[in-house]
């Protein structure tokens, strides 16, 4: 693309943008778990996680557009707090 003076201007769309979008979406999946995914990880009922949120127990969570998401770092911190018999 060029302006009227013949100067080449950068384009707004870069090659591989779909791949970049897919990579970003994959990274988001790796750092956040939804309620069902976390319930599977811990072999709990999703309702247990709902109850913990209502009681303000369990790991920290974020609500985005009505969806509940748990950051992996908060899950791991909660797991560390729950460990017993540490020396």
Backbone as ProteinMPNN parsed JSONL, in Angstrom:
{"seq_chain_A": "XXXXXXXXXXXXXXXXXXXXXXXXXXXXXXXXXXXXXXXXXXXXXXXXXXXXXXXXXXXXXXXXXXXXXXXXXXXXXXXXXXXXXXX", "coords_chain_A": {"N_chain_A": [[0.85, -1.177, 0.0], [0.531, 2.277, -0.707], [1.006, 5.818, -0.22], [-0.111, 8.875, -1.835], [2.292, 9.977, -2.587], [3.951, 7.931, -3.242], [5.185, 6.626, -1.181], [5.738, 3.726, 0.718], [3.43, 2.295, 2.843], [2.875, 0.757, 6.045], [0.882, -2.177, 6.377], [-2.266, -2.783, 7.99], [-2.964, -5.323, 8.714], [-1.229, -8.162, 9.627], [0.749, -10.849, 8.344], [-0.151, -14.124, 9.251], [-1.812, -13.528, 11.363], [-4.063, -14.881, 12.224], [-2.938, -17.184, 13.26], [-1.547, -16.043, 15.366], [-3.686, -15.099, 16.906], [-4.884, -17.536, 17.569], [-2.825, -18.648, 19.057], [-2.744, -16.877, 21.223], [-5.278, -17.355, 22.339], [-4.925, -20.021, 23.079], [-2.904, -19.76, 25.013], [-4.359, -18.337, 26.943], [-6.162, -20.284, 27.706], [-4.415, -21.97, 29.001], [-3.662, -20.589, 31.269], [-5.929, -20.076, 32.695], [-8.651, -21.715, 34.271], [-11.915, -23.009, 33.888], [-14.897, -23.496, 35.873], [-15.76, -26.189, 35.594], [-13.469, -27.446, 34.561], [-11.665, -27.072, 36.704], [-13.009, -28.47, 38.695], [-12.802, -31.058, 37.675], [-10.005, -31.356, 37.782], [-9.561, -31.478, 40.523], [-11.217, -33.528, 41.245], [-13.821, -32.964, 42.165], [-17.238, -31.952, 42.693], [-18.709, -29.587, 40.475], [-20.587, -28.054, 41.79], [-19.606, -27.922, 44.382], [-17.522, -26.091, 44.136], [-19.066, -23.859, 43.486], [-20.445, -23.536, 45.888], [-18.287, -22.987, 47.622], [-17.503, -20.518, 46.568], [-19.734, -18.98, 47.254], [-19.569, -19.124, 50.02], [-17.27, -17.756, 50.337], [-14.851, -19.149, 50.287], [-12.152, -21.336, 49.275], [-10.175, -21.157, 46.187], [-9.086, -17.978, 44.798], [-11.028, -16.214, 42.361], [-12.055, -14.977, 39.118], [-14.544, -13.039, 37.522], [-15.737, -12.871, 34.365], [-17.648, -11.388, 32.08], [-19.868, -12.772, 33.091], [-18.888, -15.314, 33.256], [-17.131, -17.607, 35.294], [-13.805, -17.761, 36.146], [-10.748, -19.32, 37.006], [-7.544, -18.386, 37.897], [-4.517, -19.97, 37.041], [-2.278, -19.558, 38.674], [-3.484, -18.794, 41.082], [-4.876, -21.106, 41.711], [-2.765, -22.908, 42.118], [-1.53, -21.652, 44.301], [-3.53, -21.941, 46.23], [-3.561, -24.72, 46.4], [-1.033, -25.115, 47.505], [-1.443, -23.966, 50.036], [-3.124, -25.836, 51.091], [-1.616, -28.078, 51.458], [-0.343, -30.606, 53.574], [1.782, -31.59, 56.292], [4.222, -30.447, 55.623], [7.719, -29.796, 55.75]], "CA_chain_A": [[0.0, 0.0, 0.0], [1.339, 3.493, -0.729], [0.24, 7.056, -0.259], [-0.048, 9.5, -3.156], [3.673, 10.337, -2.885], [4.717, 6.747, -3.579], [5.772, 6.043, 0.019], [5.113, 2.469, 1.115], [2.897, 2.358, 4.2], [2.637, -0.576, 6.616], [-0.509, -2.61, 6.351], [-2.833, -2.979, 9.321], [-3.066, -6.751, 8.971], [0.044, -8.83, 9.424], [0.642, -12.248, 7.984], [-0.164, -15.031, 10.388], [-2.574, -12.977, 12.491], [-4.938, -15.941, 12.742], [-2.094, -18.042, 14.095], [-1.275, -15.293, 16.593], [-4.924, -15.117, 17.686], [-5.045, -18.89, 18.099], [-1.807, -18.81, 20.088], [-3.205, -16.107, 22.374], [-6.402, -18.092, 22.923], [-4.362, -21.214, 23.724], [-2.227, -19.326, 26.246], [-5.398, -17.984, 27.9], [-6.687, -21.545, 28.233], [-3.414, -22.571, 29.866], [-3.509, -19.843, 32.52], [-7.227, -19.993, 33.359], [-9.528, -22.882, 34.211], [-13.284, -22.702, 34.27], [-15.383, -24.272, 37.023], [-15.797, -27.618, 35.261], [-12.086, -27.908, 34.453], [-11.09, -27.149, 38.045], [-13.684, -29.572, 39.381], [-12.162, -32.299, 37.185], [-8.627, -31.397, 38.302], [-9.596, -31.847, 41.939], [-12.215, -34.599, 41.421], [-14.914, -32.4, 42.957], [-18.416, -31.523, 41.964], [-18.733, -28.145, 40.209], [-21.42, -27.414, 42.824], [-18.748, -27.645, 45.535], [-16.856, -24.823, 43.849], [-20.089, -22.808, 43.611], [-20.68, -23.335, 47.324], [-17.109, -22.318, 48.165], [-17.559, -19.094, 46.197], [-20.795, -18.367, 48.049], [-19.046, -19.047, 51.387], [-16.0, -17.037, 50.23], [-13.78, -20.093, 50.563], [-11.561, -21.85, 48.045], [-9.23, -20.269, 45.495], [-9.585, -16.732, 44.206], [-11.583, -16.369, 41.014], [-12.456, -13.751, 38.428], [-15.771, -13.166, 36.748], [-15.605, -12.132, 33.116], [-18.851, -11.546, 31.276], [-20.735, -13.785, 33.679], [-18.163, -16.588, 33.374], [-16.203, -17.714, 36.413], [-12.519, -18.315, 35.744], [-9.741, -19.428, 38.05], [-6.183, -18.264, 37.369], [-3.694, -21.109, 37.422], [-1.422, -19.182, 39.803], [-4.313, -18.815, 42.293], [-5.153, -22.524, 41.987], [-1.554, -23.49, 42.687], [-1.338, -21.061, 45.63], [-4.501, -22.591, 47.111], [-3.082, -26.08, 46.613], [0.086, -25.012, 48.45], [-2.016, -23.714, 51.37], [-3.818, -27.041, 51.544], [-0.669, -29.169, 51.675], [-0.11, -30.932, 54.991], [3.008, -32.329, 56.566], [5.413, -29.83, 55.03], [8.818, -29.617, 56.704]], "C_chain_A": [[0.894, 1.237, 0.0], [0.434, 4.708, -0.708], [0.421, 7.701, -1.627], [1.369, 9.885, -3.552], [4.537, 9.14, -3.208], [5.391, 6.091, -2.374], [5.014, 4.782, 0.394], [4.699, 2.576, 2.589], [2.69, 0.949, 4.74], [1.159, -0.926, 6.553], [-0.974, -2.877, 7.768], [-2.879, -4.455, 9.704], [-1.726, -7.391, 8.682], [-0.197, -10.28, 9.036], [0.658, -13.1, 9.24], [-0.976, -14.52, 11.569], [-3.542, -14.006, 13.066], [-4.159, -16.871, 13.648], [-1.795, -17.347, 15.415], [-2.503, -15.282, 17.491], [-5.145, -16.481, 18.32], [-4.055, -19.145, 19.217], [-2.215, -18.076, 21.361], [-4.346, -16.821, 23.087], [-5.9, -19.336, 23.65], [-3.661, -20.852, 25.024], [-3.246, -18.966, 27.315], [-5.99, -19.24, 28.513], [-5.709, -22.167, 29.216], [-3.288, -21.852, 31.203], [-4.822, -19.672, 33.271], [-7.966, -21.323, 33.213], [-10.932, -22.42, 34.545], [-13.7, -23.649, 35.409], [-15.345, -25.776, 36.761], [-14.379, -28.184, 35.187], [-11.436, -28.05, 35.823], [-11.718, -28.28, 38.845], [-13.083, -30.914, 38.951], [-10.762, -32.454, 37.749], [-8.606, -31.913, 39.729], [-10.579, -32.977, 42.236], [-13.312, -34.17, 42.394], [-16.123, -32.165, 42.066], [-18.291, -30.029, 41.663], [-19.573, -27.392, 41.247], [-20.614, -27.101, 44.092], [-18.022, -26.325, 45.332], [-17.832, -23.655, 43.939], [-20.339, -22.484, 45.083], [-19.498, -22.616, 47.961], [-17.108, -20.84, 47.812], [-18.59, -18.362, 47.04], [-20.329, -18.169, 49.491], [-17.743, -18.245, 51.47], [-14.838, -17.899, 50.715], [-13.171, -20.512, 49.226], [-10.634, -20.844, 47.399], [-9.905, -18.993, 45.004], [-10.102, -17.029, 42.811], [-11.876, -15.005, 40.426], [-13.728, -14.046, 37.66], [-15.641, -12.262, 35.532], [-16.848, -12.407, 32.283], [-19.78, -12.632, 31.786], [-20.078, -15.15, 33.824], [-17.214, -16.536, 34.556], [-14.938, -18.402, 35.912], [-11.574, -18.304, 36.94], [-8.369, -19.319, 37.4], [-5.345, -19.425, 37.894], [-2.812, -20.771, 38.619], [-2.212, -19.166, 41.114], [-4.661, -20.249, 42.691], [-3.951, -23.152, 42.674], [-1.258, -22.933, 44.073], [-2.282, -21.71, 46.637], [-4.062, -24.026, 47.411], [-1.919, -26.097, 47.603], [-0.423, -24.813, 49.875], [-2.636, -24.972, 51.946], [-2.867, -28.199, 51.83], [-0.429, -29.356, 53.172], [1.209, -31.657, 55.106], [4.235, -31.761, 55.887], [6.465, -29.647, 56.111], [9.48, -28.301, 56.498]], "O_chain_A": [[1.933, 1.232, 0.661], [-0.728, 4.656, -1.112], [1.058, 7.11, -2.498], [1.635, 10.102, -4.734], [5.738, 9.294, -3.429], [6.098, 5.097, -2.535], [3.783, 4.769, 0.39], [5.509, 2.903, 3.456], [2.364, 0.039, 3.978], [0.298, -0.053, 6.666], [-0.164, -3.166, 8.648], [-2.838, -4.795, 10.887], [-1.151, -7.187, 7.613], [-1.232, -10.86, 9.366], [1.401, -12.821, 10.181], [-0.835, -15.037, 12.677], [-3.81, -14.001, 14.268], [-4.661, -17.299, 14.687], [-1.789, -17.987, 16.467], [-2.383, -15.439, 18.706], [-5.549, -16.572, 19.48], [-4.392, -19.782, 20.216], [-2.046, -18.604, 22.46], [-4.368, -16.879, 24.317], [-6.4, -19.667, 24.725], [-3.804, -21.554, 26.025], [-3.025, -19.261, 28.489], [-6.289, -19.267, 29.707], [-6.128, -22.826, 30.167], [-2.848, -22.457, 32.181], [-4.818, -19.163, 34.391], [-7.91, -21.968, 32.166], [-11.12, -21.541, 35.386], [-12.918, -24.498, 35.837], [-14.935, -26.546, 37.629], [-14.118, -29.276, 35.691], [-10.736, -29.029, 36.081], [-11.027, -28.973, 39.591], [-12.881, -31.8, 39.781], [-10.368, -33.549, 38.15], [-7.731, -32.696, 40.1], [-10.747, -33.341, 43.399], [-13.68, -34.904, 43.312], [-16.025, -32.182, 40.839], [-17.815, -29.274, 42.511], [-19.3, -26.229, 41.544], [-20.906, -26.131, 44.792], [-17.919, -25.526, 46.263], [-17.469, -22.579, 44.416], [-20.431, -21.32, 45.472], [-19.701, -21.712, 48.772], [-16.76, -19.999, 48.641], [-18.344, -17.243, 47.491], [-20.656, -17.159, 50.114], [-17.183, -18.077, 52.554], [-13.965, -17.439, 51.452], [-13.631, -20.082, 48.168], [-10.335, -19.801, 47.981], [-11.121, -18.939, 44.821], [-9.666, -17.979, 42.163], [-11.939, -14.005, 41.14], [-13.952, -15.168, 37.207], [-15.458, -11.051, 35.654], [-17.069, -13.532, 31.837], [-20.411, -13.334, 30.996], [-20.646, -16.048, 34.446], [-16.563, -15.516, 34.787], [-14.994, -19.486, 35.33], [-11.604, -17.395, 37.77], [-8.057, -20.06, 36.468], [-5.46, -19.809, 39.058], [-2.616, -21.615, 39.493], [-1.656, -19.495, 42.162], [-4.731, -20.565, 43.879], [-4.091, -23.842, 43.684], [-0.781, -23.668, 44.938], [-1.886, -21.997, 47.766], [-4.178, -24.489, 48.546], [-1.831, -26.991, 48.445], [0.098, -25.415, 50.814], [-2.666, -25.15, 53.164], [-3.287, -29.208, 52.396], [-0.327, -28.39, 53.929], [1.694, -32.259, 54.148], [5.185, -32.489, 55.602], [6.132, -29.372, 57.263], [10.43, -27.969, 57.207]]}, "name": "protein", "num_of_chains": 1, "seq": "XXXXXXXXXXXXXXXXXXXXXXXXXXXXXXXXXXXXXXXXXXXXXXXXXXXXXXXXXXXXXXXXXXXXXXXXXXXXXXXXXXXXXXX"}
